[in-house]
């Protein structure tokens, strides 16, 4: 009987000891898992917020953006006001608001009136304007022997030139309804001006004048 009791007691002790050992192992594993670092959205956000706003990366990004903006702004400023002519520069035909008028004095002639377009100030040279007729480019000769004067066009200031399309007494000539006017032979943009029906034969043109009565061409 005593032998059986000792055997049963030994078995009980072994079972109890194994259960305690198993429980201890489970507790250790649970503690290890609980202590492991965990990644969460709030932790990630906190890490991002901890980056200083003045860090080299942030500063480089801000500086790069500012430099780009400054370059763009410089380009815009450089283009401002680039379309205006310097004061005193020779006029081109496209700088002028043109008009013509048919006159009966001196056997009939065409009065050409030139005014600078708004915002433009330019100078007409001391020579007669270049006036051509028809598809063959017949050009008017000088109606005056003396040189004219430079005229600065600005605001309401006007210049006048008289064109006599026919200086011959014989019948014949070309029938046309417009003239082509340029400021000198090198003007890149001559203009075509309507004048009504005219007969052209050995035409002449005066210098530029500040008074229309001085722009009457001789026959």
C-alpha positions as CSV (number, residue, x, y, z in Angstrom):
1,X,0.0,0.0,0.0
2,X,2.7,2.5,0.9
3,X,4.6,1.8,-2.4
4,X,1.5,2.6,-4.4
5,X,0.9,5.8,-2.6
6,X,4.5,7.0,-3.2
7,X,4.1,6.2,-6.9
8,X,0.8,8.1,-7.1
9,X,2.3,11.0,-5.3
10,X,5.3,11.1,-7.7
11,X,3.0,11.1,-10.7
12,X,1.0,13.9,-9.2
13,X,4.1,16.0,-8.6
14,X,5.4,15.5,-12.1
15,X,2.0,16.6,-13.6
16,X,1.7,19.6,-11.4
17,X,5.3,20.6,-12.1
18,X,4.7,20.3,-15.9
19,X,1.6,22.4,-15.7
20,X,3.5,25.1,-13.8
21,X,6.3,25.0,-16.3
22,X,3.9,25.3,-19.3
23,X,2.2,28.3,-17.6
24,X,5.5,30.0,-17.0
25,X,6.5,29.6,-20.7
26,X,3.2,31.1,-21.9
27,X,3.5,34.1,-19.5
28,X,7.0,34.7,-20.9
29,X,5.9,34.6,-24.5
30,X,3.0,36.9,-23.8
31,X,5.3,39.4,-22.0
32,X,7.7,39.3,-25.0
33,X,4.9,40.1,-27.5
34,X,3.5,42.9,-25.3
35,X,7.0,44.6,-25.1
36,X,7.7,44.5,-28.9
37,X,7.6,47.9,-30.7
38,X,4.4,48.5,-32.6
39,X,4.1,50.8,-35.7
40,X,0.9,52.9,-35.9
41,X,-0.4,55.7,-38.0
42,X,-0.1,58.2,-35.1
43,X,3.5,57.2,-34.5
44,X,4.3,57.7,-38.2
45,X,2.6,61.1,-38.2
46,X,4.5,62.1,-35.1
47,X,7.8,61.1,-36.7
48,X,7.0,63.3,-39.8
49,X,6.0,66.2,-37.6
50,X,9.3,66.0,-35.8
51,X,11.2,66.9,-39.0
52,X,12.3,70.5,-38.5
53,X,10.8,73.0,-41.0
54,X,14.3,74.5,-41.4
55,X,16.0,71.2,-42.3
56,X,18.3,71.2,-45.4
57,X,15.8,69.3,-47.4
58,X,13.0,71.7,-46.7
59,X,15.2,74.7,-47.2
60,X,16.4,73.4,-50.6
61,X,12.9,72.8,-51.8
62,X,11.8,76.3,-50.8
63,X,14.8,77.9,-52.3
64,X,14.3,76.0,-55.6
65,X,10.7,77.2,-55.9
66,X,11.7,80.8,-55.2
67,X,14.5,80.7,-57.8
68,X,12.1,79.5,-60.4
69,X,9.5,82.1,-59.6
70,X,12.2,84.8,-59.7
71,X,13.3,83.7,-63.2
72,X,9.8,83.8,-64.4
73,X,9.2,87.2,-63.0
74,X,12.4,88.5,-64.6
75,X,11.2,87.4,-68.0
76,X,7.9,89.1,-67.6
77,X,9.6,92.4,-66.5
78,X,12.1,92.2,-69.4
79,X,9.3,92.2,-72.0
80,X,7.4,95.2,-70.6
81,X,7.5,98.3,-72.8
82,X,9.6,96.6,-75.5
83,X,7.2,97.6,-78.4
84,X,7.7,101.4,-78.2
85,X,10.1,103.3,-80.5
86,X,12.8,105.5,-78.8
87,X,12.0,109.2,-79.1
88,X,13.5,110.7,-82.3
89,X,13.7,107.4,-84.2
90,X,12.7,107.6,-87.9
91,X,9.1,106.8,-88.6
92,X,8.0,103.7,-90.5
93,X,4.8,103.7,-92.5
94,X,3.2,101.4,-90.0
95,X,3.8,104.0,-87.2
96,X,1.5,106.5,-88.9
97,X,-2.2,107.0,-89.2
98,X,-2.7,107.9,-92.8
99,X,-5.4,109.9,-94.7
100,X,-5.7,111.4,-98.2
101,X,-7.7,114.2,-99.7
102,X,-8.4,115.2,-103.3
103,X,-7.6,118.9,-104.0
104,X,-8.4,121.0,-107.1
105,X,-5.7,123.6,-106.7
106,X,-2.9,123.7,-109.2
107,X,-4.8,121.5,-111.7
108,X,-5.6,118.9,-109.1
109,X,-3.5,116.9,-106.7
110,X,-3.7,114.4,-103.8
111,X,-2.9,115.7,-100.3
112,X,-1.4,113.0,-98.1
113,X,-1.8,113.6,-94.3
114,X,0.4,111.8,-91.8
115,X,-0.1,111.6,-88.0
116,X,1.7,109.4,-85.5
117,X,-0.4,106.6,-84.0
118,X,-1.4,106.9,-80.4
119,X,1.6,106.5,-78.0
120,X,4.2,106.8,-80.8
121,X,6.7,109.7,-81.3
122,X,8.9,109.5,-84.4
123,X,10.6,111.7,-87.0
124,X,9.9,112.1,-90.7
125,X,13.3,112.6,-92.5
126,X,14.0,115.8,-94.6
127,X,13.1,114.2,-97.9
128,X,10.0,113.6,-99.9
129,X,8.0,110.4,-99.2
130,X,8.4,107.4,-101.5
131,X,5.2,107.2,-103.6
132,X,4.6,104.5,-106.2
133,X,1.7,103.8,-108.5
134,X,0.4,100.6,-110.1
135,X,1.7,97.1,-110.4
136,X,4.8,98.3,-112.3
137,X,5.9,100.4,-109.4
138,X,6.0,103.8,-111.2
139,X,7.5,106.2,-108.7
140,X,6.8,109.9,-108.2
141,X,9.8,112.2,-108.6
142,X,10.5,115.2,-106.5
143,X,8.3,118.3,-106.9
144,X,10.8,120.5,-105.1
145,X,14.4,121.2,-105.8
146,X,15.3,122.1,-102.2
147,X,15.5,119.7,-99.3
148,X,12.8,119.7,-96.7
149,X,13.0,119.7,-92.9
150,X,12.7,117.0,-90.4
151,X,9.3,116.8,-88.7
152,X,8.6,115.1,-85.4
153,X,5.2,113.4,-85.3
154,X,3.6,113.0,-81.9
155,X,0.1,113.6,-80.6
156,X,-1.9,115.8,-82.9
157,X,1.0,117.1,-85.0
158,X,0.5,116.4,-88.7
159,X,2.7,116.4,-91.8
160,X,1.5,117.0,-95.3
161,X,2.8,116.1,-98.7
162,X,1.2,116.8,-102.1
163,X,1.1,114.3,-105.0
164,X,0.5,115.4,-108.6
165,X,-0.2,112.1,-110.4
166,X,0.0,113.6,-114.0
167,X,2.4,116.4,-115.0
168,X,2.1,115.9,-118.7
169,X,-0.3,117.7,-121.0
170,X,-0.7,114.8,-123.5
171,X,-3.5,112.4,-123.3
172,X,-3.0,109.0,-121.9
173,X,-1.6,107.5,-118.8
174,X,-2.6,104.8,-116.3
175,X,-5.9,104.8,-114.6
176,X,-5.5,103.8,-111.0
177,X,-7.4,104.2,-107.7
178,X,-4.7,103.9,-105.0
179,X,-1.1,104.9,-104.2
180,X,1.6,103.1,-102.3
181,X,3.4,105.3,-99.7
182,X,6.6,104.5,-97.7
183,X,9.0,106.5,-95.6
184,X,12.1,106.1,-97.8
185,X,13.1,103.2,-100.0
186,X,14.1,101.0,-97.1
187,X,10.7,101.1,-95.3
188,X,9.8,97.4,-94.9
189,X,6.1,98.0,-94.6
190,X,4.7,100.5,-97.1
191,X,1.0,101.2,-97.1
192,X,-1.6,101.3,-99.9
193,X,-3.9,104.4,-99.7
194,X,-7.2,104.8,-101.7
195,X,-7.4,108.0,-103.7
196,X,-10.3,107.5,-106.1
197,X,-9.7,107.2,-109.9
198,X,-6.6,109.0,-111.1
199,X,-4.6,109.2,-114.3
200,X,-0.9,108.7,-113.7
201,X,1.8,110.0,-116.0
202,X,5.2,111.3,-114.8
203,X,3.9,111.9,-111.2
204,X,5.7,114.1,-108.6
205,X,5.5,114.5,-104.8
206,X,6.5,117.3,-102.5
207,X,8.6,117.1,-99.3
208,X,6.9,116.8,-96.0
209,X,5.5,120.1,-94.6
210,X,3.8,121.2,-91.4
211,X,1.2,123.3,-93.3
212,X,-1.1,121.9,-96.0
213,X,-0.7,125.1,-98.1
214,X,3.0,124.5,-98.4
215,X,2.4,121.0,-99.9
216,X,0.9,122.1,-103.2
217,X,2.9,120.5,-106.0
218,X,3.8,122.3,-109.1
219,X,2.5,121.0,-112.5
